[in-house]
Structure formats: structure tokens, C-alpha cells
Amino acid sequence: MALVKPILPGRMEKGLGHHAQLLLNSGHPKVLGSITKKGGEKVFPGRKHGAHISVVGTKHQYSSNPRGVFAQCLVTGAVLLLAAGCGMPIGYSAILLPKLAQTNGSLQVDEDLGSWIASVHSLAAPFGSLLSGPLMDAIGRRGALQISAIPLAVGWIVMGLAQTITCIIAGRIMSGFAVGLVVVPGQVLLGEIADPGLRGILVGAPFATYSFGILLVYALGASFAWRTVAFCGMILPGLALVALCLSPESPVWLVRRRKTEAARKALSWFRGADMMQVKTEMAQLESRAREDIARISSTATLRQQASSALSNILSPGVIKPLAIINVFNFLQMLSGTYVFVFYAVEFIREMEGDGVDHYLVAVITAAVRFVFCLVSCVLLLTTGRRVLGIISALGTAVTSLVLAGYLLARKGQPTTDADMYVVGTCIIAYVSANTVGLLTLPGLMVGELLPQHARGIGGGCTFFLFNLTLFGVTKVFPGVKGAIGMTGIFTVFGASALLEAVFVYVALPEAKGRTLQEIEDYFQEGNVLWVTRKKQPKINSATTPLVNV
């Protein structure tokens, strides 16, 4: 095992040149890579006011022992229960609307009212997203998740007991608000507790269980009445609430709230009681917290603090990752990622005709989505974010355009068995390609690209815009489908996915194998596009202390 020792500011290190010594003692934040002394010892400068780490040898890597990994997985499991619970209301409209259309009772819906039932969930979610940032900064990441489980469960109860369409819409609003509350705290919590080597799979895992929630609600809807499905929906939020009560809070948040001892205990649990690593990470966290707190004077007025917060959002280190994430989300939306989820049964009925079990095909597509979310999580361990994003976008574009071309060629002709097989294969290929990157990357980007001091408000703003756009897209979808047909819809999906592939290639920075500090420094150094970046020597992950701050 390599030896790790602190190098105090102001100390002259033998074997270092004068310029390197100045950089070492200054703790310059933009120094990337290591400084090699005579004898092969590598020195890694830290941030200003922070500890400096010297690593002797080449095989040491900061990562938790099995106990630490197990602890991280336990907290991830609690978040996954809540994420699966959030996936269920997303897919609920797909099984609810066809059942309401078949009901000979007071709960009758037309196309316009049905579009409101489907989209109002996304209209409520932005307000939850906007509140989630300040809420998780005020009461903690875990606390915000605990609060969000309550309206999610209550929303299901309201829908299960609904006697009018108004009650169904009210329940959809409550569940949508809860889903908006969950996303940012969940992604930030996992990003802050995870080892850099595990960050991709742990932060990406909620999207797999999110897809499992969609699969679960489709499967339940194929077998049970919509009221029964609604009552089943409250089980997962209840289990998640219990699990979160048994989980510790994020050490990053605890340090920022000056709860040092609690932060040290939580970090020790997440790192498997590796006290050397805990001591190093605590020094980094405390240093960063002091810098962030110093940005806003404790005596500043509310107006001054609001102005400072706005300036913070508009600073290059924040606005650039925000722009990248939101452009990615917008193009992802236009590629059909979520529209297909909301209207899965309608999509299948429109393209396959009445010769197939629409609910069964919807369940199959949800199962494929779940499987490829798992595949994506595994690929994130070995594959860069950029490669995964480009492959997913190109795959989505090809399958969408092939399907659009086939539908155009068969327009006006009677449906055959061959048509059902071809269309079914294209749909499954489309869902697979779209899921493996476009679905999973946005949440990961919020946890990786945004700097620590802006993750709360930045993540909240991101998902506010995301859900507001989702509401607009799902609300106008029936009208657009009537105007341009399924051929036009999948042409739009394909063109948007092509633009997404180009955007990822040009702008998205590669975060795999880099610490959150390195990613933050990348945006602080004037980089806008990845293809025109200022290239820096990458720190070798085998010798670098990987610290989440």
C-alpha cells in the first residue's frame, strides 16, 4: 500500500524545483496533474487553504473497502426504493387512460381531458424541482427525500379513492410534485457519498429502478383495475421512508452546516472506517465549505444574498454546466424519451392496430427499458459518458428514422403479420437505444458537472425547466400526432436524436475517472466546448486521491 502524508503549506520539499515549490505552497486551484520529485515521489497540490497530499508509490487508490462499498449500497438502496416509486406515476397514465375510455360510468374522458391527466403530472413536477434545491440545502439531502415520500404516497391514495376526474387530476398533481422533489436530492446525495470509481453506477442506478417502476405499473395495469394499481403505488414510498430514517445524512451537507463530528461519523461509515481517507476527505470538505461560506457575508441583507445567489448562478463555473445539461435535456425530450412512456399504449395501438395485446407490448417495452437501464449502469463503470451518449443518440436516430420510413412506405395498406413484427422490432430497438444513454445521463450530469455550492439551486432550476418542457411536450402531443401522424412524430424523434449526438460530441465534457474537483476546475478555466478545451495532463487515477467535494 502506498504511503500518504500531508505536506503543509510553506514547507520546502526536497527535490522540487522553485516554480513547483511555489505552486505547491500556494495550493493553486488550477494545478492539474502531479509534480514528480526526485526519487519518483508524486505530489498532488490541493486547493487553496486545503491539505496537500503526497503519494509515494504508484498503486495506492483512494476507494472504500468492502465495508464502505456496502454502506454506500445500503443508502443507494433506500434512494432506489423511492426512485421506483417515482417511476410508477410516470407510467400510470399509459394504463389509466385506456381503462377510463372503456369505463361505462361517470369517469369518462375525451382526448383533451386525457392529455391533461397525462401532462398535469409534469406541470406539478417543476414546482417540486424548484423547491427541492432550497429544501435540501436547509434540511439536508436525506431530509428532503423523506419529505418527498409523503405527498407521493398521499397522491396515490387520492387517486385510488377518486370518484371524479378532478380527484384523479389532484392525485396526479400531488405525485408529480413529489417526483419533482425527489430527483435532485437523490442524485446529489448519491454523488456526494459515492467513491469516484462507483459514482457512475450508483448515480445511474435510480434510473434503472425508475424504469422498473414504469414496468411495475404497466404489469399491474395489465392485470388489475386502475384503483387497485393506485393503492399498490403507495407501498414503495412507505418502504423508502423507513429505509431513509435508518440512513445517515450526506457528509458534505453536514460539514456545510458545521456539524463536523456528525460528518466525520457519516464519512467513516461510508468509507468503511478508513480513517486515513476520512481525515483527508474531511480536510477537503472543510476547506471547500470555508471558501463557499466566505462568498456571502453573514451580515449581508436578504437582497444582497439574493443578488449574490444570482451572480453565483451566472458565474462561468455554474452557467456553463447548466447550459450543457439543459440543452441535452431539451433534445432528449424531443427524441421521445418520456413521451413514449406517457403514451405507450396509444403508440402501440396506433402502429400495431388491434391485432395485438397493447398492454402486453407496453409491458415488454417497459421490461426492455429496465434491462437497458441496468446495462447502462454497468457500462458507466467502463465506458465514458461521451461515448455512451453518442452511441445512444445515434441508435435512437437510426431506429426512429427507419420506423418512420417503414410507416411511410406502408401508409394506406392493410396491416399484415410482417408489419407487426417489423414495427415491434423497431419499437424495442428504439427503446433500447434511447434508454442506454439518453435516459440515464441527465441525472448523472447534475451530480457530476455542477459545482458543490450550486448543486442545490442549479439542480432545482434544471429539473424545473425539464419538467416544464415535459408538460408542454406531453400536452401538445395528441394534437401534433393528429397533424403529422406517427410518421412525422418519429421523424422529429430521429432528427432531434441526431442533433443530440452532435451536441454531445461538441460540448459534453468527459467526467469518467475524474474527481468532482477536476470537473469543477475544467469549467473554471474558460472551457466552453469540449472540442476546443484547454488540454491539461490528466491525473492518473491509480495514484490520485479521489475525493468527492
FENLIN-V682159 format. One record per helix or strand of 2 or more residues. SS is the DSSP state (~ for helix, > for strand). FROM is the first residue (numbers start at 1). LEN is the number of residues. Records with the same first field share a line. If there is no record, write none. Layout:
SS = FROM-LEN, FROM-LEN
This chain:
> = 3-4, 35-2, 42-3, 53-4
~ = 18-9, 66-37, 111-29, 141-21, 165-29, 196-28, 226-7, 234-12, 251-6, 260-11, 275-20, 302-13, 316-19, 339-4, 344-9, 358-25, 385-25, 417-33, 452-56, 516-9, 530-3
